[in-house]
Amino acid sequence: MKYLSRAKRILQVGSVAVAIAASATVATAAEWSKPVLAKGYKVPRTADGHPDFQGNWTNASLTSLERPAQFGDRLVLTPEEAAQIEGTAADHVEKNALPTDPKLGIQDLPKDCGYGFSGTNCGYNNFWVDRGSQVTRVNGEARSSFLVYPKNGRLPAVLPEARQRLAAKSAAFRKGAGPVDGPEIRSLGERCLMSFGSSAGPPMTPQMYNNTYTIVQSKDTVMILVEMVHDTRIVKLNADHAPAGIKKWMGDSVGRWEGDTLVVETTNLHPQQSIRGANENVKVTERFTRVAPDQILYQFKVEDPTVWADVWMGEEIMSATNEKLYEYACHEGNYALPGILAGAREEERVAAEKGQALRKKTAAEVEKELEGE
């Protein structure tokens, strides 16, 4: 994993009050789908009369956050397109579950890590991967992406000044250190401190495995236990946000009820976290609505006018599961981190023997890499 991903997690966007004031609502035309309840469905309720979300849920899906280019502005897939995506995934799973030919050596494997996770650069093989077997369907419509806004299903452009701040803060954080100089420079996921990708969020989006959540609620609190690296989100109901100076892992989440929908607003993200480059001024709004005995419609909006040219909004389905949520014992078996550091020390030793110094990236080079993404 490149240290660049770590840089993304530690971005603290400078407060730009003028930009925030001027942003108003840049996506006035952006809307979520209106929740449609299954025919005859009656929402279960807790003792205090609110919808009951308790249980185990999964958001595993073949649908991705951003829309593949071939679908353009089209959010809804045809039945044939959905069937092709699901059929291709099933074929890959079946093919890559076959025993490896014992006559093959490592030199016969592809270098790149493809769909079946069979390349030499893969940290996992197909056995460990569980992305799901179906595309996401909202109100019966198969979706080409989680993003419903912007219309093209792609993340909005990152502002040039935000890229510059990211590069500068990355350089300041490292203080001349290289990406493998010590464990503190590695990503939070590699260090087993936080979930990989955006499993815990917010927003909560599926990864290549461990996409299960346990929800427990009381009159004044909702707890979301995340399978990936056992993160736990605590949502306070009908409460005030913590002071701006108090930053929390996964942010400070405050919920309220709008009819039968739980609305959660999150701010105050921890300075070592970021949401795709946004940190200090980012706000995430999530909506949870039970629409069927086995489904929660999960909707989200992410906004930070100091980072993106627009907001972005998405929708997923969380499906009930009878599967248990097992402890993600990450740190106990984390041989990757010492292996990465040991490999780097060996490279340094070899370079020293040759009288060479390993060159470390400058802030300008980091910025150039960001622009090339």
N, C-alpha and C positions, 0 to 999 in steps of 0.2 A: 504494500500500500504506500503510495507516495505521500511525503509529508505535506504536500499541497492540500490534501483532504483535511489534515490537521489545521492548516491555516484557515480553511473555511470555517472550522468549528470555533476558532478563537476570535473571529472578527467582532470588534465592538464598534459599531457605526457611530461616528461623532454626531452629537445632537445638532440638528440643523432646524431651528425653530421656524425659520422663514419657509423652508421647504414643506414642513408639516402643515403650516397654516395655509399654504398655497395649494396643497394637494386636494383639499376638500374631499370629495368622493369622485375619484377619477374613473370609476367604473359604474356610473349611474345606471347603465343598461344591463349590468351583470346581475343575473338572478340564478338562484338554485331551483331545482325542480320542486314542485309542490308535492309533499308526501301523499302517497295514495295507499290507503290501508287495504289489506287483503279482504276479499268479500266476507262479510259476517264476522270479521275479527274484532274482538273486544280487548283493549289494552289491559294487561294485568296491572294491579296497583298495590303499592305498599300500604302499610297501616295509616300513613299520613295522607293517602289519597293520590299520590303522584305515580306516574308510570314506573313500573318495576323493570329495571335493566339488569338485575342480578343474574349471574351465571357465567358460563364460559362462552367466548365468542372468537371467531376467526375472520380476518379480512384477507386471507390468502386468495390470490387472483392472478390470472394470466394477463389482466389489463395492467398497463403501466401508468405512472403519473402523467407523463407527457404523451401526446398522440404521435404515432408514426407518421412520417411525412406523406405517405401514399393516401392517407385518408383526408388530408387537407382540413377544411373547416367542418367536416362531417363527424358529429359526435356519436351518432347511432350507427352500429354495424348492421348489415343485412344478415338474415339467418344463415346464408351461405358463408359469409365472411367469418361469422362467429364459429360456425362448425369447422371451417378450415383451420382456424387458429387452435381450437381445442383438439382437433384431430392430429394436427402436427405435433402439438405438445405430448399427446398420448403416445404417438409413434416414437418420439425421442425418448420418453421414459422407458418404453418397452425395449427399444434398441440398446440403450445404455445400461439396462439391467442385466443384459446377457453377460455370461462369464467372459473375461478377457482371454484372448487367444494366448496360451502359454508360450507360443513360439515368438511372440512379439517382445521386443526389448524397448527400453525407454527411448532409443533412437528412432523407433517406429511411430511414436506418438506425436501428434501435432504439438507445436510449441504453444500456440495460443489457446486460451481457455474458452472453448465454444459452448454451445447450448448444453451439451451432455457432460460438461465439466470433466473432459477426458484429457486435456492438454497438460504438458509438463509444467506449465505455469499456474496450475490450479491448486488452491489450498484445500479443495474438497473434491470428491468425486460424486457421481449422480446419486449415490445412496443417501447422502446427507441433505439433498436439496428437495424442498417441498414448496413450490410456488403456487400450488393449487392446480386444478384441472379444468377450470371454467373461467370465461371472461366475466366481468362484473355486469350484472343486469339491474338497472334501476327502473322501477315502475314497468318492468317487463321488457325494457329496451337494453339490448346488448351494447356496451359502451366501448368506444375505441380508445378512451383515456379516462383517467380520473378527473383531469382538469376539464371543467365546463366553461371556464373563462380564464384567459382570453379565448376568443372564439376559435382560434387555430389550435387550441389544446396544447400550446407551448408556453413555457414560463416567459414572463415579460423580460424585456431587455434590462440588463444591469447598467446603472448609470456609470459613466466614465469616472466620476469622482469617487464613487464607491469602490471601483476596482483599484484606484490609486491608494485609497485608505487601507484596503485589504493587504496590498503588497507592503505598505509601510508598517502596518501593525504586525505582519508576519515577521518582517526583518527585526522589528523591535523586540518581539517575543523571543526570537531565537538568540538575539544578541551575539551574532556571529557563529552560533552553533550550527552544526550540520543536521540533516534530518534523522541521522541515526547515532548522534553523539550520546544520547542517554534516554532512559525510559520516559522522562517528562516531556520530551519532544514528540513522542509518538502519539497517535490518535487515542481519543478516549475509549473507542471500541477495542483497539489493540491492547489497551491496559485493563480491559474488563471493568471500566468505570461506568460506562453508559452503553446503551444499545447501539448497534450498527445502523447506519442509514437513519431512518426516521420512524423506527418501530414505535418508540414511546412518544415521538413528536414533541410538541404538536407541530403540524398535524400528524396523525398516526397513519402511516402508509406501510403496506406489506413489503417484506424483503424476501430473500430466496429461501428462508426457512423460519421456524419459530414465530409464527404469526398468530399466536393465541393470546387472549386477554381474559382476565377474570375481573368482573365488576361486582363490587359490593357497595351498598348504599345505606345511609341512615337519613334521619330527618334533616340534618345540616351538613352532610358530607357524602361525597361519592369517591370511592377509591377504585382506581384502575391499575391492576397488576399486569405488567407486561412480561410475556415469556422471555423475550430476548434480553439477556443480561439482567433479568429480574428487576427492571426499573419499576417504580411505583409512583403513580400520579395521585395526588390528593387534591380534590376539587372542593373548595369551600362553597357552600350555598348561601346566597343572600348575604354576602359579606363584602367588606371593602378590600381592595388590593393592598398588599404590603407597601410600605413606603418605597419610593423609587430606588433608594440606596440598598435595599435588601434584594439580592439576586438569588435565584434558586435554580437548581437543576430542573430542566423541563419547564422553567418559568413559574410564575405565580398564577394559578388558575382559580377563577371565581365563577360560580355557576348561578343560574337563575332559571325559573320555569316560565316559558311562554306557552301557555296551554299545556299540551302534552309533549312539548319539545323541551329538552334540556339544552340550554344555551350556555356555553363555557367560553369565557374570554381570558386569554393568557397574555401576560406582559412580564417584565422583569426577568428576562432570560439570563442565566448564569454567564459571566463574561468568557468562560472557556467553551461555551456552546454557541452555535449559530444555526440559523435556519437558512441554508443555502446562501450564506454570506451576510445575513441580517442578524443583528443582535440587540443593540441598545434601544432602538426605536420600533422594533417589530411588535406587531400585535396579531394574535391568531384568534379567530372566532370559530368555534365548533358547535354543531347542532346534532343532537342525538334524538331520533324519533323511532319508536317501535312501530313497524308497519305490518308485521306478520308474526305468528308464533315463533318463527325461527329467524327473524331478520330485524336488524336495526339499520335505518338509513342514517349514514354518517356524512355530514357535510362540513366543509371548512372554507375559511377565507383567510388569506395571509396578506398583510399589508405593511409596508415600510417605504414611505416616499423618499427616504434618503438613500435607498438601495435600488429599488425597481421603478421603472417608468409607469407601472400600473399595479393593481392588486392582482392576485390570482386565487381562483376558487375551484373547489373540487367536490366530488361525491363518490362515496363508496358504499358497499353493503357489508355489514358485519353479520355473519351467519352463526347461529347457535351450534355448538358442538358438544358432544358427550365425552370428548377426549379430555383426559386429565392434563393439567398444566404442571409439568415437572420443573424442578429447580434447574435453572441454567447455570451449572457450575463452571463458570468461565475461567476464573483465576486458577483453580486447582490444577487444570490441565493445560495451562497457557504456556506451552513450550515455544510458541512462535516468537514471543517477545525476546527471551534470552537468545534464541537462534538468530534473530535479526541483528541484535547487538553484537553477538559473537562473530557473525559474518563480517560486520563492519570493522571490528577490531582486526580481523585477519586481513582484510583489504588494506587497512592502514599499515599493518606490519609489512606486508609485501611491498607497498608503496615506499615505506621508509627504507627498506633494503635496497630499493632501486634509486634512492635519493630523490624521490618525488613526493610532493605534497598533494593530498587530495583537495581539489578546489571546491569551495562551498558556494552555493548560489547566492547571487545578489538580489536585492529587492526588485531591481529592474527585470531580472530574468524571471522572477516569480510572477510579476505583472504580465510579462509577455506570455507565459504559460497560461495564465488566466484568460487572456484575450483569445488564445487559440482553442479554448474549449468549445 
